[in-house]
Amino acid sequence: TMLKTRVIPCLDVADGRVVKGVNFVDLRDAGDPVEAARAYDAAGADELCFLDIHATHENRGTMFDLVTRTAEQCFMPLTVGGGVRTPEDVRALLLAGADKVSFNSAAVADPDVVARAADRFGSQCIVVAIDAKTVSPGKWEIFTHGGRKPTGIDAVAFARTVAAKGAGEILLTSMDRDGTRAGFNLPLTRAIVDAVGVPVIASGGVGTLDHLVEGVTEGGASAVLAASIFHFGEFTIGQAKEHMAAAGIPMRLA
Amino acid sequence: MLTVLVDYDSGNLHSAQKAFERMAAEVGGGAVIVTSRPEDVARADRVVLPGDGAFPACRHALGAVDGMIDALTEAVQTRAVPFMGICVGMQMLATVGREYADTAGLDWIGGEVVPIAPDDPSLKVPHMGWNDLVVEHPHPVLDGVTSGDHAYFVHSYQFRLANPADRLAHVAYGGDVTAIVAKGNVIGTQFHPEKSQATGLRMIANFLRWRP
């Protein structure tokens, strides 16, 4: 008996539609995030993540509606991120049915927003998403605006700061690796995992099932997040979990 | 048959409501409502107390709903209707919570709520994710649930019971962590049944059929 490593498919959503393709059999509308969420629920995903990649004020209502409809049908944990700026944004998403809400650039601009949200809703539902890029060997910097804008902030120091402010989990994306299919940035993952006492989700760069294994065995991550290897039907959630279990990682198998 | 989910402005009740509604429809469990009115608790046949966040904040918010504690006490202690506490709603059954400051709980099940302190420094807190239950005693709400079934946890504090017989199940996380408590017509889960897929839905269905 022990806590299991989580496999988390992430859906990029814009204007209420899935941006990267979801290619499963039996999906009537592959662009509908709720249908995709149901398919991942049935497939045994350990959590789901919705990322609102435009997150303008105008399309907020669409995201709330999606979260509401997903929570009505999928009785599994759901994390929502993208455009979250204030404790009021957190509250609105929690009320819609999210279990955890993720801050990104708002936490970079003002780490105290993490403390305000954690004090009000509890650390257990506050995630901070960190997008980091290698600037020199063993040195990583926070980037915002989808990896375009450098901040000069050291990623490891920032992780420590937000954990101390009450973040209950860190979603760590390597901007060097995101979309490359070359695997997680393992030294970065290990550095953040060793720096904080809260769980770390590794993200960015998964191309093979062995990459998922490495994120845990070498990176030390508590959970692995991936998008395209699942969305394009390359691997199922079940295959990923069985592969990780075969490598000796404790997994929740169907 | 009326099942009441108590709303005292503590977190998301939407998923819990939908899960209870779905299972009530499956087992003929009657109506499910979310309410902050003590008079609804007074006429309830079953009561569910959820809760997310810090113990003191939840306890204060529950106490701030005029007449709610009295209505809950009357329903659960006097009328003995089946009661389920979820997460902090389960922790508040304790005598005292020790999160931030000592805060008196409902004291329906003796014990205290203390920080999880794994004996292995590599184990992260919060205890977050799927862990497999070790069932210690049989119970009608655990019908069909066995040791090895997984539930979804997300918490930093746990219920340490005064009487170990009140613990129905635990999980291992650098030591025992209380997963389910029960005493008479009261049951509580540290995990979220409404987020624990088939295992959680089964427990909800069992609760709706439970006649203590």
Chai-1 contact restraints between the chains, C-beta under 6 A:
chainA,res_idxA,chainB,res_idxB,connection_type,confidence,min_distance_angstrom,max_distance_angstrom,comment,restraint_id
A,T1,B,D132,contact,1.0,0.0,6.0,A-B,restraint_1
A,T1,B,V134,contact,1.0,0.0,6.0,A-B,restraint_2
A,T1,B,A172,contact,1.0,0.0,6.0,A-B,restraint_3
A,M2,B,A172,contact,1.0,0.0,6.0,A-B,restraint_4
A,L3,B,G129,contact,1.0,0.0,6.0,A-B,restraint_5
A,L3,B,N131,contact,1.0,0.0,6.0,A-B,restraint_6
A,L3,B,Y173,contact,1.0,0.0,6.0,A-B,restraint_7
A,K4,B,W130,contact,1.0,0.0,6.0,A-B,restraint_8
A,R6,B,G129,contact,1.0,0.0,6.0,A-B,restraint_9
A,D46,B,W130,contact,1.0,0.0,6.0,A-B,restraint_10
A,A71,B,H14,contact,1.0,0.0,6.0,A-B,restraint_11
A,A71,B,S15,contact,1.0,0.0,6.0,A-B,restraint_12
A,E72,B,K18,contact,1.0,0.0,6.0,A-B,restraint_13
A,F75,B,A19,contact,1.0,0.0,6.0,A-B,restraint_14
A,F75,B,E194,contact,1.0,0.0,6.0,A-B,restraint_15
A,F75,B,Q197,contact,1.0,0.0,6.0,A-B,restraint_16
A,M76,B,K195,contact,1.0,0.0,6.0,A-B,restraint_17
A,M76,B,Q197,contact,1.0,0.0,6.0,A-B,restraint_18
A,P77,B,Y152,contact,1.0,0.0,6.0,A-B,restraint_19
A,P77,B,K195,contact,1.0,0.0,6.0,A-B,restraint_20
A,L94,B,G11,contact,1.0,0.0,6.0,A-B,restraint_21
A,L94,B,N12,contact,1.0,0.0,6.0,A-B,restraint_22
A,L95,B,N12,contact,1.0,0.0,6.0,A-B,restraint_23
A,G97,B,N12,contact,1.0,0.0,6.0,A-B,restraint_24
A,G97,B,H14,contact,1.0,0.0,6.0,A-B,restraint_25
A,G97,B,S15,contact,1.0,0.0,6.0,A-B,restraint_26
A,F121,B,G53,contact,1.0,0.0,6.0,A-B,restraint_27
A,G122,B,D52,contact,1.0,0.0,6.0,A-B,restraint_28
A,G122,B,G53,contact,1.0,0.0,6.0,A-B,restraint_29
A,G122,B,A54,contact,1.0,0.0,6.0,A-B,restraint_30
A,Q124,B,P126,contact,1.0,0.0,6.0,A-B,restraint_31
A,Q124,B,V154,contact,1.0,0.0,6.0,A-B,restraint_32
A,G168,B,P126,contact,1.0,0.0,6.0,A-B,restraint_33
A,V198,B,K124,contact,1.0,0.0,6.0,A-B,restraint_34
A,P199,B,K124,contact,1.0,0.0,6.0,A-B,restraint_35
A,P199,B,M128,contact,1.0,0.0,6.0,A-B,restraint_36
A,S222,B,K124,contact,1.0,0.0,6.0,A-B,restraint_37
A,R252,B,W130,contact,1.0,0.0,6.0,A-B,restraint_38
A,R252,B,H150,contact,1.0,0.0,6.0,A-B,restraint_39
